[in-house]
Amino acid sequence: NFTVDDDQFTSSTTLVSSPRTPGKKLTKGDPIITGIRLRPFLEREATIDDAPAVQIFENNVICTQNSRPQIFKFTNCFDASTTNKNVYDGMIRPAVLASLQGYNTTVLAYGQTASGKSHSIFGSSCEEGILSLSIHDLITMNAKNHLKFELSFLEIYNEKVTDLLAIPIPSNEQTNSKTSNKTSSTSSFSKQARTHILNKLVPNSNSATNSARTLEIREHPLLGPYVPDLKYIQVKSKEDFQNVLNLGNQQRSVASTNANQRSSRSHAIFTVKISRIDVPQSTTMRLSFGANTAHSLSNIGKNATLSSSSKKSAKQQAQDEIDAQAVRLNFVDLAGSEKSQQYHGPQGKNDRFAESVHINQSLSTLRNVIDALSRQQSHIPYRDSNLTYLLKNSLGGDAKTFMLATISPSSTVIDETINTLRYAGLASTITNVPRIKTPHLRHEIDELREENARLKQELFLVKSKSMPSIHSAISTISKTSLTNIDECIQTSFRIESSTQDEENNDENFDIVDEEILAQIENQCRRPKKQRLSEQPLHEIAKIRQIDDTMLHRRLGTILSYVTDDFSITNDNGILVVSKELNIDVKKNSSIWMNALERFDYSVDINSMTKKEVCLKI
Ligand SMILES: Nc1ncnc2c1ncn2[C@@H]1O[C@H](COP(=O)(O)OP(=O)(O)OP(=O)(O)O)[C@@H](O)[C@H]1O
């Protein structure tokens, strides 16, 4: 995920290679999925920079500093022209699907101040953020209403955990509020509006008894570190979600700094708790506190306060156990690291200084944790900050984690950009061991797969109608060819699903992907070639003005993609390549497709066996 393999760059280029320690055994599990997003220049930056100091070229992030480019390679790269929707489709949607499969999942936005973390997660007045797009998908997928979504929103401000959905003290709000000192936009959001929203979403809530307060973190044997008194609000529609988001965002600590007019002064964690409405109580109650509990209790450290399980009321214990069965989809918007000159704001300079120290300290512990995990050290300093403690399961734990590292194109912050890229690279070497929490959600993903396949087929038909070349190809194609296309789709389905079944590959959610669309389009272009294929091979070679040697050499190149031990026979235009192939060619059809497309061959999937690859010219 983090290497450079192109030789097109000059010797003055610094190539950043994999930070994995050579020879270290990789742990089995899922690596943290990382992606880089470059934001466009802001208006004020355009006057300072002539050209971007960072550019994205395919999967390479190229940083130019002192005329010595550094190149970082990542699997997911989003350049300055991409939208939140592009990022969602390209990288985050699998996170939503993973949560529906029953995995605790975390989407983490990481990067220096003003690099676009909040923009990516929460969006702007012009475009929806990835959080909103995720909720949209979740609600759409819950057409049968068998899932329950509850939202919580907390911030870690100066190392204190605060519930952003708890209403601040309603009376003497200005004088007594703990948050009155820090920058906040609560004053712009009327008390009545907050109460109205909360009452609408939580009918029994009494705003007079709720107050924004510092919460404790505890460690649960099944949940890991969590915040027990956090308010969860059930939502049923996108409108509900938007209300909850507004409610929380209005209370989040934001301030104007030199770097960012609306800079987040806290780390925020927005959680969607997903549970099945029809989970029988008996199923969830079967879990019991056993040896693990004792182990976990003995592990409680300085940041955690835990009342022993014996002190817990039976009701609380039962609730904890039910909670442990729910899946959590977390969106983490970290505060951005900043240099000293960046925290002088127009007001509250001292507050900004204190905030900045806390932000930088907790980000430094985050980097220490990433560093320790990537080196596979035995001690991971999760307990050094509330942020890392709460992210314990997401970093090296049993959750699936997606880290979106945001960067700026400006030369003024190139050092921080390089730092962000380094840590994102390190994060991509961390392996989590995801565990399905609730198998009850599994059939949702199956339904989604079916839906996805159906939509892609529809899309193909729409595309074929709107693309004249394909349309005309389809109209000239014979009935037999159409049957072939149909078979091709069917076979592709079979290949994909059997691969997934055999390998239990949860990552690969799309049944029909671009490759298969290309394959289908390829089939559409076949009629001329099919006529050719009725002739003997040497005739075809003549027509194409290439001799057999050339044909065989080309074929050899193709075959070297999958094997170097083969023989070729020619049977009326069908080249049969046979030998003990030590790979299942059907499973690797994508390799063949990509290779053959370049040489104008197609694979005759239907005639292929484990030992024979049939190529059609
Ligand atoms: N992809 C983008 N397209 C357009 N504008 C963007 C993009 N990303 C960020 N911006 C703009 O850049 C500015 C800073 O973005 P944002 O507040 O999201 O940064 P941040 O990383 O969350 O900063 P902080 O850590 O200080 O909170 C905002 O004005 C935002 O609108």
The ligand as an ORCA input file, in Angstrom:
! r2SCAN-3c Opt
* xyz 0 1
  N     -12.541     19.085     -0.695
  C     -12.829     20.370     -0.432
  N     -13.442     21.137     -1.350
  C     -13.710     22.431     -1.099
  N     -13.405     23.063      0.061
  C     -12.809     22.338      1.016
  C     -12.480     20.963      0.824
  N     -11.889     20.515      1.933
  C     -11.856     21.555      2.780
  N     -12.392     22.652      2.231
  C     -12.511     23.960      2.864
  O     -11.304     24.170      3.596
  C     -11.560     24.776      4.831
  C     -11.000     23.911      5.962
  O     -11.684     22.668      5.939
  P     -12.121     21.891      7.274
  O     -12.716     22.819      8.268
  O     -12.915     20.752      6.851
  O     -10.691     21.460      7.796
  P     -10.331     20.554      9.055
  O      -9.259     19.628      8.611
  O     -11.549     19.950      9.638
  O      -9.708     21.638     10.025
  P      -9.605     21.652     11.629
  O      -8.705     20.548     12.036
  O      -8.985     23.001     11.915
  O     -10.974     21.529     12.132
  C     -13.058     24.970      4.922
  O     -13.356     26.281      4.518
  C     -13.616     23.985      3.911
  O     -14.830     24.422      3.379
*
